[in-house]
Amino acid sequence: MNRTEKLRTFIQSADQALLITNEVNIGYFSGFFHSEGYLLVTQKESFLLVDFRYIEAARSKSNGCRVLMFKNIAEDLGDILTEEGIKQLVFEADNITVSRFERFKTAFGEKGVECVADEKLCGHIADIRIIKDDSELEKIQKAQDIAEKAYLEVLNYLKPGVSEKEISARLEYLMNIFGAECKSFDLITITGSKTSLPHGVPSDGIVREGDFFTFDFGAVYDGYHSDTTRTVAIGYATDEMRKVYDIVLKAQLAALEKIKPGVECREVDKTARDIITAEGFGEYFGHSTGHGVGLDIHESPAVSARGETVLKSGMVITDEPGIYLPQKFGVRIEDMLCVTDDGYKNFVSLPKDLIIL
C-alpha cells in the first residue's frame, strides 16, 4: 500500500474527500513541494491544484495525481467537487485559519458540500509519515553526511577571537557548498556562558580559552532534515566541565541502548533523565530527550516524559539529553537514529568523546 492509499483509508464513503493544505504533506503525498497549492484526494483519484507559477514544475515532478492549474481556487475546486459527487470535504484542522475555513465553507456550501476540519485527519497523516521508507532514510542520511562534512571543516576555524556569528555563517555556507538545499533550522553556535541556553542565538560574542562551544546544526536534502548537537571545549576544560560532559554522555549512551521496537518513548526519556537526576543535575535538564525528524525538523514521535508512542522499525528520532547550568555553561550531545527491527541505526558518525580544540 503506497502513501496515498494509506491516506485514503481515512475516507469513509464515495462522496467524501480530503483536502490537504499543509505544503509538506502535499509534497509527501504528491511528490511535488511548493509554497502554495492544494491536494484533493477522493476514493479513486487525487488532484494537485497549483497556480500558473508552479504548473510546469508540478507536471514534471509530481506522481500519482492529476495536475490542474487554478485561477480561483474556490470556483475551480468547487467544480471538481461537483463533478466527483463530493458531499463532504475534510480539512486538516491544524493547518487552516478560521477565516480561510469559513470562506471555503461558504463557497462550497452553496454547492451542497459540507466542510469539516478534523484533527483526526492530522493524526492519521502523522501516523503515516512516522514510518520512513528506504528512500526517505537515504535522504536523511545524505542530509546528515552533508552537515557532518561542514561541521568537521568549520572546526578548523573555531579558535579564540572568532565570533559566534562568524562560525554560524561559515557552517551554513559550507553546508550549502556541500549540497544542502538549506539549513534545517536557525543554527545554534554559541560559546561560554551562553551554552547554558538550550536554544541560544548566535551573536557577536567572542570565543575564549576555557569556553565550551555548542553546535546544534542540520542540513536539508531533497526536503529531508538532519539534526545533530556536539559540545566542544576551547583550549582546556575544567574538572567541572569534564564531569558534566561525562554525565551527559553517559545518559545519551544509555538512552541509545534503550532504543528498539516495542519500547515506549517515555522509557527512553526516563533512562537518560534518571542518570542525570541521580547525579544531582535533574533540575538542569528541562527539555525532552528527543523528537522525530523527517520532512519537518520536529515531528512525531515525541521522546519525552509523556511520550506514549511505542517505537517501531522505521521511526527516526533524536537522542539529545543535556545539562544547563545558568550563567556558567551547558552541555548537549545529540544523535539522530532510525529504529530497526533489532535496535537502531545511527545516522551520525561524529565522535562523542570530549574534543578540546
Sequence and secondary structure as in RCSB ss.txt:
>XXXX:A:sequence
MNRTEKLRTFIQSADQALLITNEVNIGYFSGFFHSEGYLLVTQKESFLLVDFRYIEAARSKSNGCRVLMFKNIAE
DLGDILTEEGIKQLVFEADNITVSRFERFKTAFGEKGVECVADEKLCGHIADIRIIKDDSELEKIQKAQDIAEKA
YLEVLNYLKPGVSEKEISARLEYLMNIFGAECKSFDLITITGSKTSLPHGVPSDGIVREGDFFTFDFGAVYDGYH
SDTTRTVAIGYATDEMRKVYDIVLKAQLAALEKIKPGVECREVDKTARDIITAEGFGEYFGHSTGHGVGLDIHES
PAVSARGETVLKSGMVITDEPGIYLPQKFGVRIEDMLCVTDDGYKNFVSLPKDLIIL
>XXXX:A:secstr
  HHHHHHTT  STTEEEEE  HHHHHHHHS   SS EEEE SS EEEEE TTTHHHHHHH  SSEEEE SSHHH
HHHHHHHHHT  EEEEEGGG  HHHHHHHHHHHHTTT EEEEEHHHHHHHHHHHTS  HHHHHHHHHHHHHHHHH
HHHHGGG  TT BHHHHHHHHHHHHHHTT SEESSS EEEEGGGGGSTT    S B  TT EEEEEE EEETTEE
  EEEEEESS   HHHHHHHHHHHHHHHHHHHH STT BHHHHHHHHHHHHHHTT GGG  S SEEE SSSSSEE
EEESTT   B  TT EEEE  EEEETTTEEEE BEEEEEETTEEEES  S  S  B 
